[in-house]
Amino acid sequence: MKLKLTLWLLGLMLKRALRRKPRFREQLERMRGLDWGIATEDLSIARHYRMTPKSIHTGKGLPVDLDLELRFRDQTTALKVLKKPTQQAFLDGMMSGNVRLVGDSADMNKLQKLLKYL
């Protein structure tokens, strides 16, 4: 339940940043948008985010046309990494097999740059 709430709140924070933070909007315009999602490996909890320079839409599940997916071994691992989303935390998670990246790693770098402005 905590992970579902965390992912829902992330969507609110992204929408708020789009409205209030010019650096966030500028970075998103440079990226020309990004479609990404977060889920557990068994897909019991999943949420996606479709971001454009004009709007951010979020919803349950993982559509097949996403640019990037972050898959976590379980809810506990996801919460641990998402509380402190540093590049090192993601690398450590990938090395230990707790985090799996589906998509281009360049999109992950773009996402991390964007999330700095939250």
PyRosetta script that sets phi, psi and omega in degrees:
from pyrosetta import init, pose_from_sequence

init()
pose = pose_from_sequence("MKLKLTLWLLGLMLKRALRRKPRFREQLERMRGLDWGIATEDLSIARHYRMTPKSIHTGKGLPVDLDLELRFRDQTTALKVLKKPTQQAFLDGMMSGNVRLVGDSADMNKLQKLLKYL")
pose.set_psi(1, -36.8)
pose.set_omega(1, -180.0)
pose.set_phi(2, -63.7)
pose.set_psi(2, -39.0)
pose.set_omega(2, -179.1)
pose.set_phi(3, -66.8)
pose.set_psi(3, -42.1)
pose.set_omega(3, 177.7)
pose.set_phi(4, -58.4)
pose.set_psi(4, -45.4)
pose.set_omega(4, 179.6)
pose.set_phi(5, -65.1)
pose.set_psi(5, -41.4)
pose.set_omega(5, 178.9)
pose.set_phi(6, -61.0)
pose.set_psi(6, -43.9)
pose.set_omega(6, -179.5)
pose.set_phi(7, -68.4)
pose.set_psi(7, -36.3)
pose.set_omega(7, 177.1)
pose.set_phi(8, -65.6)
pose.set_psi(8, -43.6)
pose.set_omega(8, 178.2)
pose.set_phi(9, -65.0)
pose.set_psi(9, -33.3)
pose.set_omega(9, 175.8)
pose.set_phi(10, -59.8)
pose.set_psi(10, -41.5)
pose.set_omega(10, 177.0)
pose.set_phi(11, -60.4)
pose.set_psi(11, -43.1)
pose.set_omega(11, 177.3)
pose.set_phi(12, -63.4)
pose.set_psi(12, -41.6)
pose.set_omega(12, 179.8)
pose.set_phi(13, -64.5)
pose.set_psi(13, -38.9)
pose.set_omega(13, 178.3)
pose.set_phi(14, -64.1)
pose.set_psi(14, -44.2)
pose.set_omega(14, 179.6)
pose.set_phi(15, -64.5)
pose.set_psi(15, -39.8)
pose.set_omega(15, 178.7)
pose.set_phi(16, -65.3)
pose.set_psi(16, -42.7)
pose.set_omega(16, 179.1)
pose.set_phi(17, -63.2)
pose.set_psi(17, -37.3)
pose.set_omega(17, 178.6)
pose.set_phi(18, -62.6)
pose.set_psi(18, -39.0)
pose.set_omega(18, -179.5)
pose.set_phi(19, -75.6)
pose.set_psi(19, -36.9)
pose.set_omega(19, -167.7)
pose.set_phi(20, -108.1)
pose.set_psi(20, -17.9)
pose.set_omega(20, -172.2)
pose.set_phi(21, -117.1)
pose.set_psi(21, 108.9)
pose.set_omega(21, -177.6)
pose.set_phi(22, -62.9)
pose.set_psi(22, -34.6)
pose.set_omega(22, 179.5)
pose.set_phi(23, -65.6)
pose.set_psi(23, -37.2)
pose.set_omega(23, 176.4)
pose.set_phi(24, -62.4)
pose.set_psi(24, -46.7)
pose.set_omega(24, 179.4)
pose.set_phi(25, -62.4)
pose.set_psi(25, -42.8)
pose.set_omega(25, 179.7)
pose.set_phi(26, -60.9)
pose.set_psi(26, -45.7)
pose.set_omega(26, -179.8)
pose.set_phi(27, -63.2)
pose.set_psi(27, -41.1)
pose.set_omega(27, 179.6)
pose.set_phi(28, -66.6)
pose.set_psi(28, -36.2)
pose.set_omega(28, 176.2)
pose.set_phi(29, -65.5)
pose.set_psi(29, -39.9)
pose.set_omega(29, 176.9)
pose.set_phi(30, -62.8)
pose.set_psi(30, -35.1)
pose.set_omega(30, -179.6)
pose.set_phi(31, -78.9)
pose.set_psi(31, -19.5)
pose.set_omega(31, -175.9)
pose.set_phi(32, 60.9)
pose.set_psi(32, 32.4)
pose.set_omega(32, 176.6)
pose.set_phi(33, 95.3)
pose.set_psi(33, 162.7)
pose.set_omega(33, 179.2)
pose.set_phi(34, -158.6)
pose.set_psi(34, 133.0)
pose.set_omega(34, 175.4)
pose.set_phi(35, -110.7)
pose.set_psi(35, 120.5)
pose.set_omega(35, -175.9)
pose.set_phi(36, -147.9)
pose.set_psi(36, 165.9)
pose.set_omega(36, -178.3)
pose.set_phi(37, -149.8)
pose.set_psi(37, 162.7)
pose.set_omega(37, 178.0)
pose.set_phi(38, -128.7)
pose.set_psi(38, 136.6)
pose.set_omega(38, -179.4)
pose.set_phi(39, -155.8)
pose.set_psi(39, 162.9)
pose.set_omega(39, 168.4)
pose.set_phi(40, -84.0)
pose.set_psi(40, 160.5)
pose.set_omega(40, -177.8)
pose.set_phi(41, -59.2)
pose.set_psi(41, -36.2)
pose.set_omega(41, -179.2)
pose.set_phi(42, -83.8)
pose.set_psi(42, 2.4)
pose.set_omega(42, 179.0)
pose.set_phi(43, 60.6)
pose.set_psi(43, 21.3)
pose.set_omega(43, 176.3)
pose.set_phi(44, -69.2)
pose.set_psi(44, -29.9)
pose.set_omega(44, 174.9)
pose.set_phi(45, -128.1)
pose.set_psi(45, 123.1)
pose.set_omega(45, -179.4)
pose.set_phi(46, -152.1)
pose.set_psi(46, 142.6)
pose.set_omega(46, 177.4)
pose.set_phi(47, -148.0)
pose.set_psi(47, 142.4)
pose.set_omega(47, 179.2)
pose.set_phi(48, -121.6)
pose.set_psi(48, 157.7)
pose.set_omega(48, -177.8)
pose.set_phi(49, -133.0)
pose.set_psi(49, 123.5)
pose.set_omega(49, 176.1)
pose.set_phi(50, -110.2)
pose.set_psi(50, 110.6)
pose.set_omega(50, -173.8)
pose.set_phi(51, -114.1)
pose.set_psi(51, 128.4)
pose.set_omega(51, 171.8)
pose.set_phi(52, -126.9)
pose.set_psi(52, 166.3)
pose.set_omega(52, 178.1)
pose.set_phi(53, -62.2)
pose.set_psi(53, -19.3)
pose.set_omega(53, -178.8)
pose.set_phi(54, -93.8)
pose.set_psi(54, -32.3)
pose.set_omega(54, -175.0)
pose.set_phi(55, -158.0)
pose.set_psi(55, 165.8)
pose.set_omega(55, 175.5)
pose.set_phi(56, -129.6)
pose.set_psi(56, 125.3)
pose.set_omega(56, 177.2)
pose.set_phi(57, -115.8)
pose.set_psi(57, 140.5)
pose.set_omega(57, -179.7)
pose.set_phi(58, -133.9)
pose.set_psi(58, 151.3)
pose.set_omega(58, 179.9)
pose.set_phi(59, -162.6)
pose.set_psi(59, 170.2)
pose.set_omega(59, 179.1)
pose.set_phi(60, -75.3)
pose.set_psi(60, 154.1)
pose.set_omega(60, 174.7)
pose.set_phi(61, 84.4)
pose.set_psi(61, 176.2)
pose.set_omega(61, 178.4)
pose.set_phi(62, -124.6)
pose.set_psi(62, 103.7)
pose.set_omega(62, 174.2)
pose.set_phi(63, -65.4)
pose.set_psi(63, 160.1)
pose.set_omega(63, -176.1)
pose.set_phi(64, -78.1)
pose.set_psi(64, -13.8)
pose.set_omega(64, -174.7)
pose.set_phi(65, -97.6)
pose.set_psi(65, 23.8)
pose.set_omega(65, 180.0)
pose.set_phi(66, -76.5)
pose.set_psi(66, 148.7)
pose.set_omega(66, 176.7)
pose.set_phi(67, -75.0)
pose.set_psi(67, -33.3)
pose.set_omega(67, -172.6)
pose.set_phi(68, -147.8)
pose.set_psi(68, 137.7)
pose.set_omega(68, 173.9)
pose.set_phi(69, -129.6)
pose.set_psi(69, 136.4)
pose.set_omega(69, 172.8)
pose.set_phi(70, -109.8)
pose.set_psi(70, 117.5)
pose.set_omega(70, -178.9)
pose.set_phi(71, -112.1)
pose.set_psi(71, 127.9)
pose.set_omega(71, -179.6)
pose.set_phi(72, -109.4)
pose.set_psi(72, 147.6)
pose.set_omega(72, -177.9)
pose.set_phi(73, -57.6)
pose.set_psi(73, -43.7)
pose.set_omega(73, 179.6)
pose.set_phi(74, -155.9)
pose.set_psi(74, 178.7)
pose.set_omega(74, -177.5)
pose.set_phi(75, -63.5)
pose.set_psi(75, -40.6)
pose.set_omega(75, -178.4)
pose.set_phi(76, -61.9)
pose.set_psi(76, -45.1)
pose.set_omega(76, 178.6)
pose.set_phi(77, -63.1)
pose.set_psi(77, -42.8)
pose.set_omega(77, -179.7)
pose.set_phi(78, -60.7)
pose.set_psi(78, -47.2)
pose.set_omega(78, -180.0)
pose.set_phi(79, -63.2)
pose.set_psi(79, -40.0)
pose.set_omega(79, -179.8)
pose.set_phi(80, -61.5)
pose.set_psi(80, -45.7)
pose.set_omega(80, -178.2)
pose.set_phi(81, -74.4)
pose.set_psi(81, -40.1)
pose.set_omega(81, -176.8)
pose.set_phi(82, -71.9)
pose.set_psi(82, -22.2)
pose.set_omega(82, 176.8)
pose.set_phi(83, -68.0)
pose.set_psi(83, -36.0)
pose.set_omega(83, 176.8)
pose.set_phi(84, -130.0)
pose.set_psi(84, 81.0)
pose.set_omega(84, -173.1)
pose.set_phi(85, -81.2)
pose.set_psi(85, 61.9)
pose.set_omega(85, 177.5)
pose.set_phi(86, -85.7)
pose.set_psi(86, 161.3)
pose.set_omega(86, 178.3)
pose.set_phi(87, -61.9)
pose.set_psi(87, -36.9)
pose.set_omega(87, -179.8)
pose.set_phi(88, -66.6)
pose.set_psi(88, -38.0)
pose.set_omega(88, 179.1)
pose.set_phi(89, -63.0)
pose.set_psi(89, -41.4)
pose.set_omega(89, 178.6)
pose.set_phi(90, -67.8)
pose.set_psi(90, -41.3)
pose.set_omega(90, 178.8)
pose.set_phi(91, -63.5)
pose.set_psi(91, -43.9)
pose.set_omega(91, 178.1)
pose.set_phi(92, -62.3)
pose.set_psi(92, -41.4)
pose.set_omega(92, 178.4)
pose.set_phi(93, -63.5)
pose.set_psi(93, -39.5)
pose.set_omega(93, 179.2)
pose.set_phi(94, -69.6)
pose.set_psi(94, -38.5)
pose.set_omega(94, 179.8)
pose.set_phi(95, -66.9)
pose.set_psi(95, -34.8)
pose.set_omega(95, -179.2)
pose.set_phi(96, -86.3)
pose.set_psi(96, -6.9)
pose.set_omega(96, 179.0)
pose.set_phi(97, 85.7)
pose.set_psi(97, 9.2)
pose.set_omega(97, 179.4)
pose.set_phi(98, -85.9)
pose.set_psi(98, -21.0)
pose.set_omega(98, -179.5)
pose.set_phi(99, -126.5)
pose.set_psi(99, 135.5)
pose.set_omega(99, 177.4)
pose.set_phi(100, -126.9)
pose.set_psi(100, 133.7)
pose.set_omega(100, 179.2)
pose.set_phi(101, -102.0)
pose.set_psi(101, 122.9)
pose.set_omega(101, 177.0)
pose.set_phi(102, -111.8)
pose.set_psi(102, 110.8)
pose.set_omega(102, -176.9)
pose.set_phi(103, 130.1)
pose.set_psi(103, -165.3)
pose.set_omega(103, -176.7)
pose.set_phi(104, -84.6)
pose.set_psi(104, 132.9)
pose.set_omega(104, 179.7)
pose.set_phi(105, -67.8)
pose.set_psi(105, -22.9)
pose.set_omega(105, 176.0)
pose.set_phi(106, -64.6)
pose.set_psi(106, -35.4)
pose.set_omega(106, 176.1)
pose.set_phi(107, -65.9)
pose.set_psi(107, -33.4)
pose.set_omega(107, 176.9)
pose.set_phi(108, -65.0)
pose.set_psi(108, -41.3)
pose.set_omega(108, 177.3)
pose.set_phi(109, -63.5)
pose.set_psi(109, -41.1)
pose.set_omega(109, 177.8)
pose.set_phi(110, -62.2)
pose.set_psi(110, -43.0)
pose.set_omega(110, -179.4)
pose.set_phi(111, -63.5)
pose.set_psi(111, -42.8)
pose.set_omega(111, 179.6)
pose.set_phi(112, -64.5)
pose.set_psi(112, -38.4)
pose.set_omega(112, 176.5)
pose.set_phi(113, -63.7)
pose.set_psi(113, -40.3)
pose.set_omega(113, -179.3)
pose.set_phi(114, -67.4)
pose.set_psi(114, -42.5)
pose.set_omega(114, -176.6)
pose.set_phi(115, -69.7)
pose.set_psi(115, -14.7)
pose.set_omega(115, 174.8)
pose.set_phi(116, -60.9)
pose.set_psi(116, -29.5)
pose.set_omega(116, -174.8)
pose.set_phi(117, -90.2)
pose.set_psi(117, 6.7)
pose.set_omega(117, 175.1)
pose.set_phi(118, -70.5)
pose.dump_pdb("model.pdb")
